Amino acid sequence: MNTEDSSIVIAKWRERFLAWVIDIAIFFTGIAIVYFLDFFYGWNPNPAWEIIPCLGFFVYLVLFEWKKGQTIGKKVMNIKITNLDGTKPKLDKIIISNIGKTFLLPIDVVLGWILTNDKKQRIFNKISDTIIIKYNIAENMDINYKFD
């Protein structure tokens, strides 16, 4: 096997951001529909409704990444979350990674740019030992990181 075949290609910040925007658009379109129904039909949700969208988005991210390794946005961008060796992360690592992305994204990204290494990890990716890679990378290979 040559080095090219065993390389993990780290996803660019731009690809990751676009995947996040796609996920936000998909998820919050559903939330907008609920608000629309509230406005026109007088449905009055519980005051805790304001926190439900954030928690719902967190659950959406965790479930898709845990079950499929990628959200719909990541699938569109052809990227996925993995452990540093390219294998599928366990649920606890996915939860940790998504805490920053859901609740602390600006801080998570800026600190990631300043404090992390060449693997383009957000702080919560670094804490969870996960990376975002190009999707078509096989698992269980000798790892050589490659940047495009």
C-alpha positions in Angstrom: 0.0 0.0 0.0 1.5 3.4 -0.9 1.5 6.4 1.3 -1.2 8.2 -0.7 -3.7 5.4 0.0 -3.0 5.4 3.7 -3.3 9.2 4.2 -6.1 10.8 6.1 -7.1 14.1 4.5 -8.1 16.7 7.0 -11.2 18.6 6.1 -10.7 22.3 5.5 -12.3 24.9 7.9 -14.4 26.1 5.0 -15.9 22.6 4.3 -16.6 22.1 8.0 -18.3 25.6 8.3 -20.5 24.9 5.2 -21.5 21.6 6.6 -22.5 23.3 9.8 -24.5 25.9 7.9 -26.3 23.2 6.0 -27.2 21.4 9.3 -28.4 24.7 10.8 -30.5 25.5 7.8 -32.1 22.0 7.8 -32.8 21.9 11.5 -34.0 25.4 12.0 -36.3 25.2 9.0 -38.3 22.8 11.1 -38.2 25.1 14.0 -39.4 28.0 11.8 -42.4 25.9 10.8 -43.3 25.4 14.5 -43.0 29.1 15.1 -45.2 29.7 12.0 -47.8 27.4 13.4 -47.6 29.2 16.7 -48.1 32.6 15.1 -51.1 31.6 12.9 -52.8 29.0 15.2 -52.0 30.4 18.6 -50.2 27.4 19.8 -48.4 28.5 23.0 -45.5 26.3 23.8 -44.0 26.1 27.3 -41.6 29.0 28.2 -38.8 26.5 28.1 -39.4 26.3 24.3 -36.5 28.8 23.9 -33.9 26.2 25.0 -35.5 23.3 23.1 -34.1 24.3 19.6 -30.5 24.3 21.0 -30.9 21.0 22.8 -32.7 19.6 19.7 -29.8 20.7 17.4 -27.3 19.1 19.8 -29.3 15.8 19.8 -29.5 16.0 15.9 -25.7 16.4 15.6 -24.9 13.7 18.2 -27.3 11.1 16.8 -26.3 11.5 13.2 -22.6 11.5 13.9 -22.9 8.5 16.3 -25.0 6.4 13.9 -23.5 7.5 10.5 -20.3 9.3 11.3 -21.7 12.4 9.7 -24.6 14.8 9.7 -26.6 15.7 6.5 -24.4 18.7 6.1 -21.2 16.7 6.5 -22.6 14.1 4.0 -23.2 16.9 1.4 -19.6 18.2 2.0 -18.2 14.6 1.9 -16.6 14.8 5.3 -17.0 12.9 8.6 -15.9 12.8 12.2 -13.3 10.1 13.2 -10.8 9.3 15.9 -7.3 10.4 15.2 -6.5 7.1 13.7 -9.5 7.3 11.3 -11.8 4.9 13.1 -15.3 5.6 14.3 -15.5 7.5 17.6 -17.6 6.3 20.5 -20.7 8.1 21.7 -18.9 9.9 24.6 -16.3 11.5 22.2 -19.1 12.6 19.8 -21.0 14.2 22.7 -17.9 16.1 23.9 -17.1 17.3 20.3 -20.7 18.6 19.8 -20.9 20.5 23.1 -18.6 23.1 21.7 -20.2 23.1 18.3 -23.7 23.6 19.7 -23.3 25.8 22.7 -19.8 27.6 22.4 -19.0 27.6 18.7 -17.3 31.0 18.4 -15.1 30.4 21.5 -14.5 26.8 20.4 -13.3 27.8 16.9 -11.2 30.8 17.8 -9.4 29.0 20.6 -9.0 26.1 18.2 -7.3 28.4 15.6 -5.0 29.8 18.3 -4.2 26.8 20.5 -4.4 23.6 18.5 -2.1 21.8 16.2 -2.0 21.2 12.4 -5.0 18.8 12.5 -7.5 21.8 12.3 -9.2 20.7 15.5 -11.6 22.9 17.5 -10.9 22.8 21.2 -13.7 20.3 21.8 -12.4 18.1 19.0 -9.0 18.2 20.7 -10.5 17.3 24.1 -12.4 14.4 22.5 -9.4 13.3 20.3 -11.5 13.5 17.1 -10.8 15.1 13.7 -12.9 15.9 10.7 -11.7 14.2 7.5 -12.6 13.7 3.9 -15.2 10.9 3.8 -13.6 8.4 1.4 -10.8 7.3 3.7 -10.7 3.6 4.6 -10.4 2.7 8.3 -7.7 0.8 10.1 -4.7 1.9 8.0 -1.2 3.2 8.8 -1.8 6.9 9.3 0.0 9.7 7.5 -1.7 13.1 7.7 -2.1 15.0 4.5 -3.3 18.6 3.9 -4.7 19.8 0.6 
